[in-house]
Amino acid sequence: MAVSLESPSDTAPGSIDGFDEDNQEDYLDVDIPELNFPPFPRLPSALALVSFDQFEHKGVWTKAGLANSEAGLSQPHDTLGVPLVAMERPYTGINHTFEEREAHKKEKRKAATKRKRDFPITLPNPPKTKSQSPRLDPEDCWKIGDPDSGWVEPSVTSTRNFDISIPPFTRLIDATREFIISRDAVIQSRKNRRLFGILRDQLGIRSLFLGRHWPGSGPNAALYPHRKRRYVNDNAPTLLPTPQGVRVDEACVLLREPERSVRRLLTLARMKLESPWDEEPVLDFLEIVAAYFSYIAHYNVFPEANLHKSFKKVASIARSASKKWKEATQLEDVVTKQDGWNRACWAVWGGEFSGPEEMGPEKPAEVEGQVAQEEPQEEDDEDAVPWAVEPTVDRRPSAPTLNEVLPVVKDLLSPRSHSNIRLLRSIPYASRIIVAALPPLPAGPDAPRFCTQLHRLVTIKSPAASYQEEDKEPDEIVVWVEGDGLMVNGGNQLVGMALQGRWGLLGEEEDQEGSWWAFKARHCVLPAI
């Protein structure tokens, strides 16, 4: 459509774009073009216009034939295409009052309650089953290591996969982590955390320790994750010759020598923990060790034939360690008794060695009685806080004196005289293993009473100890001890225990055939593990 606009050629003063304010009549005579629009669509006959103030929104109106190509208008739908009239409650629009919306919410709640009652998802009163937690109660944490507790380990205490293709050290670390999580109730205390840390440090159960580790086994064997700490299958040494014949290709001593490393740990546990004469920490430590290795054996962390057999044996050793330690403590109480035969012999004839041994079961002479505390030094600063070191309480008994034990010696040595007895030989320190426990000798006319009343412990040199030529000791030494409850089952429980301390040969210088050996403890008695 062509549109032409005519404008005067000259623009008069005071006019704007050809519009003359003084001559409006001339301007109205000009033809103004019109824009023609198409007609507005007619309203369907079925509908009627509603004013805006009376309009009520009832959702989205869509064509019903979007899916099935049917003609006509559809029923109301929501924005997701769900028919509103199909719901259990009337739909609500936007222009509703507060009371109408609250009534609508109430109807929704009623409909939901009815729907749950008519079509329940679960049973009306389902049985209440307590879900098992991977964390055990404090009183159950160590029961797995007690063979007399009848404990059954829940399956939820470990969710790891201990497949043979995974490197053994990775499986060991995973099992240790699961053990800590399941025993979190007691293992997070300061004392138990320290004791369990000693176990991990002594056996190399730390991923931060340097060294290489074995790959997995089987057709799908995997290498150790850390590249610098793993062996390639082609280069992994299986047996490296060493002076002791020990495999050194695995950095973790527990995997390399399971039985030997655990026996050594349990044997030296008492010497590694605080005071060697305080047995409470070592019993707590043995309880943790028994629970840990029983956990390893229960979940079969090492299915390999050689490792499976070794760790099954290790678990059995750990579970019996507490009992063997108590048996060793009983023997220790006998040989360290203040008025016992062995200690009395050293007090009477020991000379310079009659006093307490260093780190032995008796307190040193210099700390006997009350130790006077030094006054704190004065500081130049007036605000300085004075300090003093609190003395440590030593509960060990004092060494016996000659007058206290001389009657015991005279009674057990009769009919011989004690005045001619001397210390013929002294071995400063030796660790000897008991190989036999024998009853007293039969009574004789000239035999001293200790030979007919005391029991005999036959000892040999410990294979694990190293000796110098000047300290060469006899192959066999027999000591006499009181039998106070030691000879149960013939004293078989004593075989394998180790006596550590000073050994002395006592007798007459002219007649050494009647001499005997006396023992004085320097360290605790080691159990037969």
SELO-453158 format. One record per atom (N, C-alpha, C): x, y, z. Coordinates in steps of 0.02 Angstrom, whole numbers, plus 50000, padded with zeros to 5 digits. Layout:
REM SELO-453158
XYZ ...
REM end
This chain:
REM SELO-453158
500434994150000 500005000050000 500445006150000 500385010349947 500795016449940 500515021949982 500965025250015 500765030850059 501195036750040 500885042550027 501245048750010 501045054150057 501545057750081 501435063350126 501695069750094 501245074650084 501445080950054 501595086050109 502135089850099 502335094950147 502515101350110 502405107250138 502585113450103 503325113750090 503485116750034 504195117250014 504585121850059 504255126950082 504605131750124 504345131150195 504795131550241 504605131050312 504555138050340 503945139750361 503835146450387 504115147050456 504295153350476 504535154250544 504005152350594 504235149150648 503775146950701 503425140450687 503595137350631 503295130850615 503775125350630 503495119650646 503905113750662 503695108250616 504155106050574 504035100550527 503415101950485 503355107950460 502805109650416 502155110950450 502145110850516 501515112250552 501505119550572 500995122950547 500925130050560 500395130850613 500605133350671 500135134150726 499615139550710 499815144550670 499345150050655 498825148150602 498975142850565 498515140950511 498335133650519 497935131950570 497765125050583 497245122550533 496825126950508 496315124750461 496625122150397 497145125650373 497485123150312 497795116250325 498025115050384 498345108650399 497835103050400 497215104450423 496715099250426 496475097150357 496585101150308 496375099350240 496845094350208 497415093050236 497905088350206 497665081250218 497735076750169 497535069650175 498035065850218 497775062350270 498205058350315 498085050950300 498615047150288 498525040050270 498255035950330 497925030350316 497665025850367 497985018950360 498095015650417 498365008850418 497795003950427 497744999250382 497214994250383 497464987850417 497114985450470 497294979250506 496784973850489 496984967550494 496494962150481 495974962150536 495404959350524 494864959350574 495044954850634 494824956650693 494944952750754 494554946250750 494864940550769 494514934050762 493874933950802 493394930750774 492744930350807 492774925550867 492384927150916 492334922950975 491924916850959 492154910950978 491744904950965 491064905550999 490594902350969 489904902850994 489824899651062 490264894851079 490194891451143 490474895451201 490834900751186 491154904651239 490854911551243 490954914551299 490724921451309 491274925251344 491354931551327 491874935651358 491684937251430 492204937151472 492124938751543 492574944551558 492334949151596 492744954951614 493344952751656 493854956851657 494474955051691 494384954151766 493964958351796 493874957751868 493484951551888 493134948551840 492764942451854 493114936151830 493684936951797 494044931151769 494384927251826 494354920651821 494664916151871 495094911151835 495744911151853 496214906651819 496114899551844 496054894851798 495944887851816 496464883351782 497074885251783 497594881051755 497724882551682 498094878051651 498284878951581 497794875151537 497554878551485 497104875451437 497504873551375 497464867151359 497834864651301 497354860851256 497584859351197 497204855451149 497194848151170 496624845051166 496584838051186 496894833451134 496944835751073 497194831351020 497934831851008 498334833851059 499054834251048 499354827351038 499044822151068 499314815451061 498904811251014 498234811851018 497814807550977 497484811350919 497694817550907 497454821550850 496694822250851 496394822950909 495674824050913 495534831550914 494984833350883 494794840450881 494414842350943 494364848850954 493984851351010 494424853651067 494124856551117 494484859151174 494544853651228 495064854151266 495194849051318 494974851551386 494994846951434 494854848751502 495464852151533 495404855351589 495974858851619 496534854051637 497154856151624 497764852451641 498224857051680 498684853751718 499194857751750 499784858451702 500324861451726 500904862751682 501254856351661 501144850851695 501434844351677 500974840251634 500394842851616 499934839251573 499474834551609 499444834751676 499004830351714 498314833551717 497784829851698 497104832751702 496934834551774 496704840651783 496544842951850 495914839651877 495444838251835 494814835351859 494904828151880 495464824951863 495574818051882 495854817351953 496004822851986 496274822552053 495724821552103 495914819352164 495414818052215 495144824352246 495424829952231 495224836252261 495134841552206 494714846552218 494634851852167 495254856052161 495404858052100 495994862152089 495844869252109 496374872852123 496294879852143 496684884252096 496464890152089 496794894852044 497224899852081 497364905252048 497794910352077 497394915352118 496844917552090 496454922852122 495984919952174 496274917052227 495874914352282 496044918152346 495574918352389 495684921552453 496074916852499 496294919552556 496664915652605 496244909852631 495604911052644 495174905852671 495084900252621 495034902052556 494954896852504 495584892652498 496164895752503 496784891852499 496874887252559 496694889552618 496744885352678 496264879552674 495664880752648 495194875252639 495444870252589 495774872752537 496064868252486 496614863952517 497044866752560 497574862952592 497274857652638 496734859352672 496414854452715 496134848652676 495844850152618 495584844752576 496164840452549 496724843452534 497304839552511 497544834752565 497574837052627 497794832752681 497304827052692 496664828452688 496174823152695 496244818052639 496334820452578 496404815852521 497034811552528 497584814652552 498204810852561 498124805552616 497784807352670 497674802552724 497244796752700 496734798252662 496304792952636 496674788452587 497104791452546 497484787552498 497974782852532 498304785252585 498764781052622 498404775352658 497794776852681 497404771652716 497144766352667 496924768552608 496654763752560 497194760052522 497754763352509 498294760252470 498954761052508 499044757252563 499654758152602 500264755452565 500824759052571 501454756752540 501754751152581 501724751652647 501994746452691 501414743652732 501574738652771 501074735552814 500844740652867 500214739952891 499974744752941 500424744853003 500624739053028 501064738653087 501654734053069 502154736753033 502714732553014 503134730653075 503454724853073 503884722953129 504474727653136 504614729653197 505164734253210 505804730353216 506234730853166 506884727453165 507424732653173 507854731553222 508404736153234 508964734953184 509124740053146 509654739253097 510324738753133 510744734153110 511394733053142 511874738653122 512264740753170 512754746053158 513444742953154 513884745553112 514564742853110 514954744153173 514724748653216 515074750253278 514774746153335 515204742653371 514994738353425 514954742253490 514594739353537 514554742353604 515234741453639 515384745853686 516044745453719 516174738653752 515664735653782 515784729253817 515874723453769 515744724353704 515804718853656 516414719553611 516804724753618 517334726153569 517894720953570 518074718453629 518644713853633 518434706553641 517784705153638 517554698253650 517774693453595 517914696053535 518114691653481 518784688253496 519194691253539 519834688253557 519814683853617 519234683253650 519164678953709 518854672353688 519214666753691 518924660353668 518364657853711 518294660353773 517774658053818 517154662453818 517134667653778 516564672253779 515984669853737 516084665453689 515554663253644 515314668753598 515734673453582 515544679253541 515484677253468 514964679753434 514864678853363 514934685753330 515414686453287 515554692953256 515014694753206 514684700653212 514184702653162 514504703753094 514134702253041 514394702952974 514484710252953 514164714952988 514204721952968 514834725352991 515254721953029 515864725153053 516404725653000 516274722952941 516754723652886 516364723252820 516484728152777 516164728352711 516684728152655 517304726852671 517844727052622 517864720552582 518174721052524 518284715252482 519004712952491 519104706952515 519774704252527 519934699052474 519854700852411 520004696352356 520754695152351 520924689152327 521624687252324 522014691352274 521674694552227 522014698552177 522264705252204 521994707452260 522204713752291 522864712652328 523334717352325 523974716452361 523854715052435 524244710552465 524124708752536 524174714652583 524644719152571 524714724852617 524114729552612 523824730252552 523214734252545 522644731152584 522584724552581 522064721152619 522174721952694 522804721752715 522954722552786 522764729552811 522924734652772 522744741552791 521984742452793 521634739652743 520904740152742 520594736652802 520844730752818 520574727052875 520714730852941 521294733852946 521454737853005 520984743753012 520834747052957 520374752752959 519674750452979 519454744752953 518794742252972 518784740153046 519324737453070 519374735553141 519314741653186 519644747053166 519624753253206 518914756153206 518574756053148 517904758753145 517414754653187 517464748053183 516994743853220 517114744153295 517734745453316 517904745953388 518014753253409 517684757753375 517784764853388 517604766853459 517144763253490 516904765053557 517454764753609 517944760253601 518464759553651 519154761153624 519254760553560 519934761253533 520124768553527 519654773253533 519814780253528 520014783353595 520004779653648 520254782253711 521014783053706 521284787453746 522004788953741 522424782853754 522244778853805 522654773053822 522624767753767 522024765953745 521954760753694 522234762953627 522164769453611 522444771853548 523204771353549 523514772753607 524234772153612 524454764853607 524094760353641 524274753253638 524194750453568 523654752253534 523564749753466 524074752853419 524294758953433 524824761953393 525484758253401 525624755753461 526224751753471 526194745353429 525614742153427 525534736153386 525674737653312 525404743153286 525504744753216 526224746753201 526534750353247 527224752453236 527704746553238 527624742053285 528084736453292 528024731353236 527424730653207 527324725753154 527304728953084 527424735453079 527464738653014 526794739552979 526244740253017 525584740952986 525444748452977 525864751652938 525804758752923 525954759752849 525484763052814 525584764252743 526124769452731 526304773452781 526814778652773 527524775852780 527594769752805 528264766952812 528564765552743 529204767052735 529534766052671 529634758552659 529654756752596 529764749752578 529274747552525 529434742052492 529014739352439 528564733852465 528034732552426 527534727652448 527364723052390 527154716952409 526984711852360 526384713852318 526364711452256 525744712152217 525244706852237 524644707252209 524134702252223 524284695652189 523844690852197 523934684152169 523374682552121 523464677352082 522944675252036 523014678351967 522564676551921 522604679051852 522484686651847 522104689451893 521954696651891 522344700351945 522954698151959 523344701252012 523474708551998 523394712652050 523504719852044 524144721652080 524484726852054 525084729352086 524894733952144 525374735152189 525254739752243 525124746652215 524644750452241 524444756852209 525004761852201 525454762452252 525974767452248 526544764852204 526714768452153 527194766152104 527884765052135 528094769452179 528764768952208 528814763652262 528254760652281 528274755752336 527994749052314 528064747352252 527794741052228 528304737352187 528194731052179 528604726752136 528214725152073 528554725252017 528254722751956 528304715151958 527814711851928 527784704551932 528434701351908 528734704051856 529344700951829 529944702151874 529934707551913 530514709351953 530414708052027 529854705352047 529724704352118 530144698552144 530594699752192 530994694252219 530574689852264 530654683452258 530274678752299 530674676452360 531304674952351 531734672952406 532424676052397 532584680752440 533254683752438 533674680752494 534264678152478 534674675052531 534924680252580 534824678952644 535064683252697 535394678952750 535784681952796 536104677752847 535614673752889 535024676452900 534524672852939 534044668952895 534104669552829 533654666052785 532954668752786 532874675352794 532224678552799 532054681852734 531424681652714 531204685052654 531194692452667 531514696352623 531564703552633 531224707352578 530854703952535 530534707552479 529924711352502 529604709652557 529024713152583 529234717552642 529054723952639 529264728652691 528914727352758 528294725052756 527914723852818 528154717452851 528424717952911 528694712052944 528144707152963 527534709652973 526984705052990 526814700452932 526854702852871 526724698652813 527324694252797 527914696752810 528514693052793 528624687252842 528524688552906 528624683352958 528044683753008 527464681252992 526884682153036 526994679353106 527154672953111 527194669753177 527774672453217 528344673053186 528944675153223 528864682353248 528594686753207 528534693753227 528024694553284 527474690753281 526974691353334 527234688253399 527584682653395 527874679653456 528364684553488 528764687753447 529254692453474 528904698453506 528374700853474 528004706553502 527684704753568 527364698953573 527044696953635 527544695453690 528134692853670 528644691353720 528934697653751 529054702653709 529364708753733 528854714253749 528214712453750 527694717653761 527774720953829 527924716853879 527964719753946 528554724453954 529084723253917 529664727653921 529574733953879 529094733753832 528974739553788 528484744453819 528114742353869 527574746453896 527754749053964 527864755553970 527964759054033 528454755254077 528244753654138 528674749954184 528604742454172 529154738754168 529094731454157 528774727854215 528704731154273 528414727754331 527684729854342 527404733554295 526694735354298 526334731154246 525954726154268 525664721354222 524994723554192 524684728754218 524034730754192 524064733154120 524544737454100 524574739454029 524694733653982 525114728854002 525264723453956 524664718853947 524254717853999 523654713753992 523144717253947 523084723853952 522654727453906 522904726953834 523564727253827 523864726753760 523744719853730 523824714553770 523704707853745 522974706753727 522524709953762 521804709453745 521664712553677 521984718253663 521894721553597 522214717253542 522804714553555 523134710353505 522714704253488 522434701053539 522024695153527 521404696853486 521084702453501 520494704453463 520674706153391 521244709453380 521434711553313 521574705553268 521984700853291 522154695153249 521584690253242 521144689953292 520534685853283 520084688853230 520064695553227 519674698953175 519974697553106 520634697653100 520964696153036 520814688953014 520844684253061 520714677353044 519974676153030 519524679653064 518804678553054 518594680452984 518834685952958 518644688252891 519104685552836 519574681252855 520014678052806 520314683252759 520664688052788 520954693452750 521474690952701 521804685352717 522334682652674 522144675552653 521804674852596 521604668052573 522184663952546 522774666952534 523334663052509 523494657352558 523704651752530 523794645752571 524294646852627 524874649652611 525384650452662 525194655752714 524914661352691 524714666652738 524104664652779 523644661052748 523044658852785 523234654352844 523684649752832 523894645152885 524274648952940 524704653652919 525104657252968 524674661753012 524204665352982 523794669953021 523274666253064 523094660353044 522664656353088 523044654253150 523684652553141 524114650953198 524244657053241 524334662853208 524454669053245 523864670853289 523254669953263 522654671353303 522624666853364 522804660453356 522804655853413 523324657853464 523904660053441 524434662353488 524204668453526 523904673153491 523684679353524 523134678153575 522684673453560 522134672153608 522384668853672 522924665153668 523184661753728 523714665853764 523884671753738 524424675653767 524264678153838 523654680253849 523474682853916 523544677453970 523324671453954 523384665954002 524114664354016 524524664253965 525234662653975 525594668254013 525384674454003 525684679854041 525504679354115 524904677254131 524724676454201 525114670754233 525234665454195 525644659954221 526364662254233 526624666454187 527304669054196 527344673754256 526814677554268 526804682054326 526804678154391 526474672354391 526464668154451 527164665654467 527534663354416 528224661254427 528664667154448 528534672854420 528914678854437 528824680754510 528224680154536 528104681654606 528494676854652 528594670754629 528954665854671 529704667354671 529994668654613 530724669554610 530934676354636 530474681154640 530654687754665 530404688954737 530144683854769 529894684554837 530454686654884 530314691454928 530834694254971 531144689055017 530754684555045 531024679455089 531084672755055 531094672754988 531184666554951 531914664254951 532014658054932 532674655054935 533174658654890 533004660054828 533474663054782 533664670154804 533174674254822 533344681154842 533724681154908 533564676454953 533914676255017 534644674255007 534784669754960 535484667854946 535894673854924 535614678054881 535984683954858 536064689054914 535564689754957 535624694555012 536154692455063 536264685955072 536754683555121 537454683155092 537524680255031 538184678955004 538334683054940 537894687454921 538004691154859 538534696354861 538714698754921 539224703854926 539004710354893 539404712754846 539234719054811 538624718354767 538414712154752 537824710954710 537204709254751 537234710354817 536664708554859 536094713754855 536234719554829 535724724754825 535254723854766 534834728754754 534354728254699 534704728954631 534414725754582 534674726154514 534374732254479 534754734854432 534514740554393 533894738454352 533354742354357 532724741054323 532434734354344 532604732054405 532344725854430 531704726654468 531484721454502 530844721754539 530894725554605 531484727854625 531574731354688 531804738554675 531584743054718 531764750054709 532494751154729 532844755654696 533544757054714 533594759854784 534184759054814 534284761254883 534254768754889 534454772454838 534484779754845 533804783054845 533274779454824 532614782454824 532184779854881 532484776354929 532094773954985 531904779855030 531314779555058 531074784755102 530804790655063 530704796155098 530414802155068 530974806355038 530894808354977 531384812554944 531184819754954 531654823754980 531504830854992 531474834554927 530974838754920 530894842654859 531284849154865 531614850954812 531974857254810 531494863054804 531684868454838 531274874454832 531324877254762 530774879654735 530814882554667 531234888854667 531624889754615 532064895554610 531654901854599 531904907254630 531554913554622 531704916554554 531204919054523 531274922154457 531324929654465 531664932754418 531704940054418 531034943154406 530634939954364 529974942654348 529494941254405 529164946454429 528704945554485 528094941554465 527914941754400 527314938154377 527454930854360 528074928654366 528244921754349 527904916954397 527654911354371 527314906354412 527824901254436 527894900154501 528374895154525 528154888154506 528624883654496 528464876854475 528884871954515 528634865954519 528994860554554 528804853954521 529294849354518 529184842854488 528894838154540 528334835154524 528024830454570 528404823854570 528564821054627 528944814754629 528524808954604 528844804154572 528514798154548 528484792954604 527914790154614 527814785154666 528074778454641 528574775754674 528854769154657 528554763954704 528154759554676 527804754654716 528204748154725 528804747854699 529204741854707 529444741154780 529524735154805 529764734254874 530504735654878 530734736754938 531444737754950 531804731054952 532454731354941 532854725254943 532884722455014 532864715855022 532884712955090 533574713755121 533584714055185 534214714755222 534444707855246 535074707755269 535364701455293 534984698655353 534814702855399 534474700555460 533774697855445 533464700255392 532784698055375 532774691055345 533284689355307 533274682955270 533744677755298 534164679555346 534644674655373 534294668755406 533754669555443 533404663655471 533144658955417 532914661755360 532674657455306 533234653355277 533814656455268 534384652855240 534624647355287 534674648855351 534904643755399 534434637755401 533784639055397 533304633555400 533354629055339 533394631955278 533414627855218 534094624955203 534624627755233 535304625155221 535504619755271 535154619155325 535334614155376 535304607155344 535754602655364 536224602955420 536894606255404 536964609455345 537584612755328 537614619655360 538234622155368 538334628755398 538384634055344 538104639855357 538114645255307 538764649255308 539174648355360 539764652555366 540294650955315 540304644755288 540824642855240 540604643855167 540004646155156 539744646955088 540004653555059 540204653354995 540454659254960 540124659554891 540174665554861 539954666454792 540534664454747 540484658654715 541034655954675 541054658954605 540494660454577 540464662954508 539834667054499 539894672254460 539314676654447 539264678054372 538674677154345 538524678954276 538104685354279 538364690954256 538004697354265 537304697354237 537234694654179 536564694554149 536524688854098 535974685254100 535854679854052 535104678554050 534874676953990 534174674953980 534174667553963 533864663554006 533874656353999 533154653753998 533054648553958 532394645753947 532304639453989 531724638854021 531574632954061 531374627254015 531704621554022 531554615753980 531244610054020 531274610454086 530974605154127 530854607754197 530324605254229 530164606754298 530134600154336 530604599154383 530684592754417 530494593354490 530274587954521 530094588054593 530714588154636 530644589054702 531224588954747 531574582154748 532194582154770 532564575954776 532334572054837 532434565554837 532254561654897 532704563454956 532434562655015 532804564555076 533414560055085 533964563155109 534584559555122 534874561855188 535364558055214 535644559855280 536014566455279 536394567955226 536804574055224 536514579255177 535954578055146 535674582755097 535374588655133 535514594855110 535194600655141 534434600655128 534084604255170 533354604055166 533084607055101 533434611955072 533154614955011 533144609954953 533584604854955 533574599854902 532974595254907 532714594354967 532154589854977 531484593354982 531484600054984 530864603754991 530704608154930 531204610254894 531104614754838 531104610954772 530764613754722 530734610854656 531304613454613 531464609554561 532034611154518 531784613554449 532074618954426 531954621454358 532594620854318 532564616754266 533144615654222 533114620754166 533654624554158 533674629954107 534254628854059 534154631353998 534684631253947 534764638353919 535304639353881 535424645953851 534894647453799 534684653653797 534184655753749 534494656053679 534184652853629 534474653053561 534474660153532 534034664453555 533984671153526 534504675953556 534834674053611 535314678553644 536004677553614 536404682853616 537094682553592 537544683153653 538074679253654 538524679053711 539234680153688 539614683453733 540324684353720 540714678753752 541344678053731 541744672453755 541864672953830 541984679253856 542134679853927 541534678553971 540924678953942 540324677553981 540034670753964 540454666053946 540224659453927 539894656053988 539304653553979 538924650554034 538844643054022 538674639454073 538564632254065 537974630854019 537994625053988 537434623253944 536794622153984 536864619854046 536274618354087 536384620954157 535874624554182 535884627154250 535224625254284 535284622754345 534704620754384 534634625554443 534034628454449 533894632854506 533334629754547 533334631454612 532844628654659 532334634154677 531704632454671 531174637354685 530634634054727 530264638254763 529694635854802 529144633754753 528774628654771 528264626054726 527584628954736 527534634954764 526884637954782 526404638054722 526034632754712 525544632454659 525824632154589 526484631054582 526784630954515 526744624154482 526704618854521 526754612154493 526064609254475 525634613454449 524994611054423 525134607354357 524844601354350 524964597154291 525704595654282 526054594854338 526764593154334 527204598954314 526954605054314 527354610854295 527474611454221 527054608354180 527154608854107 527054615954081 526654620054117 526554626854093 527174631154100 527664628854141 528274632654150 528774631654093 528704626154058 529184624654004 529104629753948 529654632853930 529654638053878 529724645053905 529604645953971 529694652654000 530444654354004 530584660754007 531284663054009 531404667154072 531954665454107 532174669154166 532734673954145 532654680354161 533144685454142 533424688754205 534074688354213 534374691554271 535074689154285 535274689654348 535954687854370 535944680754397 536464677054380 536524670054402 537174669254441 537134665854498 537724664954540 537794657754564 538414655454564 538574648754589 538824649454661 538484646254708 538634646654779 538874639954805 539344640054852 539594633854882 540244635154920 540564629754942 541194630254978 541774629954929 542284633954943 542854634154897 543234627554896 543274624054953 543634617754956 543234612054926 542584612254932 542164606754908 541604609854865 541714609954800 541224612954754 540714608054728 540754601754750 540254596954727 539564598454756 539534601354814 538894603054844 538654609954828 538924613054775 538724619854757 538054619754720 537734625454716 537084626254682 537044633254651 536584634054606 536484640454572 535894644154603 535974650654607 535434655154632 535304660354578 534674662254573 534464667054521 534184673354554 534364679154525 534084685554547 533814689254486 533164690654487 532824693554429 533074700654416 533194701954352 533354708654330 532814711454285 532504707154246 531924708954206 531364703954222 530794705254194 530214701054208 530294694154176 529924689354201 529924682654172 529524682754107 529824680254054 529494680253989 529054673953982 528464674653955 528004668853950 528224663953897 527924658153898 528074652853850 527624653653789 527764658753749 527364660053688 527744657353628 
REM end
